[in-house]
Amino acid sequence: MLHKLVTWPFDAVIKVGEKVKEEADKELYDLSTIQQKLIQLQMMYELEEIPEEVFQEQEQELLIRYEIAKRKEMEQWEELTKEREEE
């Protein structure tokens, strides 16, 4: 009982931290969000709202995030199929 009282604040902080990380990863590596941002970036460039250097830099960052997100999606899919095969 005493152990729970002492560790409770730490456990709560850890759980909150995990939830924040989960939400941040979701935002950073959500395929549809990345695609939408790429479209917006392209439109801003075509409307000359941003210079080419900024466009290229941001596009490269988004494409890297897209590649990571796609890899994560494939890993999740592979895990799911393995689990189903084992059943």
N, C-alpha and C positions, 0 to 999 in steps of 0.2 A: 504494500500500500504506500509506504513512504517513498519507495523507488518511483512509483507513478507520479506522486506529487512533485518530486524533484525533476523528473525528466519530461513532464508534461509540456512546460514552455518550449523546450527544445524540439519535442516531437511536433508541436503545433507550427513552429517556425519552419521546420523541414517540410511539412506537408504544404504549407503556403508557398514555399520556394519551389517545390515540385510542380504545383499547380501553375505558378507564374511561368516556369520554364515550358511547361506543356502548352500554355496559351501562346507564348512567344514563338515556339517552334511551329505551332499551327499557323500563325500569321506569316512567319518567314517562309515556310515551306508548303503552303497551300497552293496547289497547282492552279486552281481557278483564279486566285488572288494574283499570282505571279503573271498569268496570262493577261489579266485585266490591266495590270500595271504596265506590261509591255505595250499593249494597245494604246494606253494613254500616253506613254512616252513617245511612241511613234507619231501620234497625232500632234503632240506638242512640238516635235521636231519639224514635221511637215508644215505646221502653221508658223514656223520660225519663232516660236516662243522660247526655245532653248538653242544654244549653239551646238554644232556637230560634236565637239569634244565632250560636252556634258552628256549628250545623247549616247555616244559610244561608251562612255564610262558607266553610265547607269544601265545601259542595255547589257553590257558585259556582266555586271553584278547580278542583274535579274536572270540572265541565262545560266549563270553558275548556280544560283538558287534553284532554278527550274531543274537543272540536271541533278542536283542533290535530292530534290523532292521526288523526282521520277525514280531515282535509285532507291530511296526509302520506300516508295510505293511498291516497287518490284520485290524488295526484300520482304515486305509485309505479305504480299501475294504468295511468295514462295513458302513462307512460314505457314500460311493458311493451308496451302495445298499439301504440305508435308503432314500437318496435323490431321487432315482429312484422310490421307493415305494410311496413316497409322491406326485409324479407328476401325 
